[in-house]
Amino acid sequence: MPDRPRTRSSRFRFGRPSANAAVILALVAAVALVVAAVVRDDAPTPTVTAVDRALKISVVGDSYSRGLPDSVVWPTLAAESTGWSMNNVSIFSAGYVATDGNGTYADQIEAAVADDPDVVFVVGGINDVGKPPELITQRAIDTLGELARRAPRAKVVVMGPIWHEIPVPEAAAVIDDSVSAAASMLRLPYLSVVGEDWLVAEGMIQEDGIHPTEAGQRVLAQQIVAALEETGVPFV
């Protein structure tokens, strides 16, 4: 499978899918009426009101966020450095489609919204490698739309799959485009990070060739906090 180079210049997207994503959008155009019920032109944009308390963030994700092992993970490190209150409900091997029996991203919704979060941050998707792009997009629309309905006060922010090689494998890039298409349809902030070099350096990935080391998790914490600040959500 050929690799596709990725640049670092367009990390933050807001309703601007790539060429691949545009094709995926066409495939899921039939869900437009359902999406309209979730995000209407006249519906107010969810906002986070500044209050004198720790910002509450729920993290929906996979083992990049849960950790393997999970002694040091970026959500905990990010909370320590910022003062944010983190509710990390990520599940090992989860994806929008993929599950090894532990559950999908949709299965994390109940726990994610239980604490009335200010922000629901949905991260990853790499476990959906090899799944049909249109299916990934449809499941992402369903999951993100349900989060928006279940947590109407919260800001839903989406980050695509994280990877550790440059150039980016085409299969990982397809997932990024697929999830980006879903976020675009729902008008949600989308952070494309699959082409970032965060975990490229030696010592960032465990011997299994997939999961971040403790050093890698610390880099993720620093970089993800910086990326979140680009979304315009008031994280301070």
N, C-alpha and C positions, 0 to 999 in steps of 0.2 A: 504494500500500500504506500504510495508516494507521500512524502512529507510536503507540507505547505508552510512557507515562512510566515511568521507573524511579526508585526512591528509593535512598538510600545506607545505609539502616538495617539491611539484612539481608544483608550481604556474605558472612558465613561461614555456610554451611549444612552440617549433618551429618545426612543421612538425612531431610530434610524438603523434598521436592520441591514445586513450585508447582502450581497447578491444571492448567496445561498439561502439566507434567511428569507429573502423576498420570494423565492420559489416555495419555501415551506409555508409562508403566509398564504400563498395562493391555494395550497392544498388544504388549509384549515379555514378558508373563507366562510365555510358553511356554519361555523360557530359564531359568526358575527352577532347574530341576534341574541345568543346566550351571553356573549360578552357585554352587549349593550345593557343587559340587565344588571351587570356588575359595575360597569363604568359608563355613566351617561354623560352626555355633553353638559347637562345642567347640574350634574352632581358635584358637590363641593370636593375639592382635593383634600385628602386627609392631611392634617397638619399635626405637628408635635408642639404642644404648648410648653414654653419654658416654665419650669417650676423649680422650687427650692428643694430638690431631692435628686437622688441618683437616677439617671436616665435608664429605663428598663428596656433591655434588648433581648429578644428571643432569637436564638440561632437554630435554624433548620438546616441540616446538612448530613454529611457522610463521615467516614473515618478520618478525613482530613481535619474535620472539626472535633470529632469525638476523640481522636487519637488512637494509636495502636502501637504500644500500650498507651493508656490515657493518663499517665502521671503528669505530663505537661502538655497542655493544649492551648492553641492561640486564643480561644475565647476567654479562658481564665487569665492569661497573660494580658490581654487587652483590657480586661476589667481592672486588673491591678494597676495598669499604667494610666487609666483614664478616670477611674471612679465609677464607670458604668456598672449597672447591675445586670449580670448576664444569666440568662436562663438557657443553657445549652441542651437542646433536646435531640441533637444529632444521633443518628443510628448507623452502626457499622454496615457497610455494603449497600446502603440505601441509594436510590436514585429516583427520578420522577417515574420511571418505569421499573427499574431493577429492584430486586429484593432477594435476599438469600434466606428468607423466612423471618427476618427481624422486622421488616416493614419498609415501606417506601417513604418519600417525603410527605405524601398525603397522610400517612399514619402518624406523623409528628404534629399535625395541626392542633389536635386537642390539647396536648401539653404546651404547645407554643403560645396559645392564646389564653391559657388558664390564668396567667398572672397579669392580665390587662396590660400588655407591653406598649411602650411608646413606639418601638420599631420592631418589625419582624424582618430579620435578615436571612435570606435563603441563599445558601452557598453550595456550589459544586454541581455535580451531575456526571462526573467522569465514569461512574459505574454503569451508565447507560450506553457505554461503548458498544457499537454493533447493533443497537436497536434502530428500528426505522425512524428516520428524522421526523416524519409527520406524526408518528406516535409520541415521540418525545415532546414535540411542540404541543400536541393536544393534551397530554397528561400534565404538562407544565401549566397550560392555560387553566385546566381544571383545578390544580393544586393552588396556584397563585390566586385565582379567582375566589376559591373557597376561603383562603386566608384573608382576603380583602373583605369578604362578607362577615367572617367570624370576628375580625378585629377591625371594625370600621374606624376606630379612633387612631389606630396605629398607621405608621408609614411602612409600607412593604418595599424593601430594597432587595434587588436580586443581583447576585454575583455568579458568573458562570464557572465552569470547571477550572480547577487549578492544575497545572502540569509542571513538569520539571525538566523538560528537554526543549532545546531549540535546534533546528526548526520543529514546529509543532506537528505531531502526526495528524494526518487528515481526519482520522476517526475522532480525535479530540476536538478538532476545529468544527466538525459537523455538529457535535453536541453543543458547542458554544453558539453556533448559528441557530440551532433549533430552540434553545432556551431564550436567546435574544429575541427571536420572533414572537414567542409567547409574551415576554415582557413588553414588547412593542405594542402588541394587540391590546394589552391591559393598561398601557400608558404608565408603566412602572419604571423607575430608574434601573438601568442595567449596567453592571460593571463587567467588561470583558477583560479577563486577566490571563487567559490561557497562553498568551504569547509573552507574558512577563518572565523575566529571568530570576525570579525570587529564589527558586530552589535549584538553580543550575550548578552552583558552586559545589565543590567536593564537601562531603560531610552533611549535606542538607537532607539526604534521603537514606533510609535504612537499607540494610542488606537485602530486603525483599524487593528492592527496586521500585517501590511504589509509595510507601508512607514516609512522611517527614520524620526526621530525628528531632530530638529536643532542640537542637540548634535551628533546625528548619522551622519548627513551631514558633520559635522566638522571632525569626525573620518574618513569618506569616503574620504574627501579631503586629509588628511594626508596620508592615506594608498594608495590611488590611485596615488598620486604623486610619492611615493616611488616605487610602482609597475611599473609605466611607466619608471622610471629610469633603471629598470632591462632589458628593451627591447633593449638597445643599441642605441636607437634613441638619437641624441644629443639635450637634453632638456635644455642645459645651453648655 
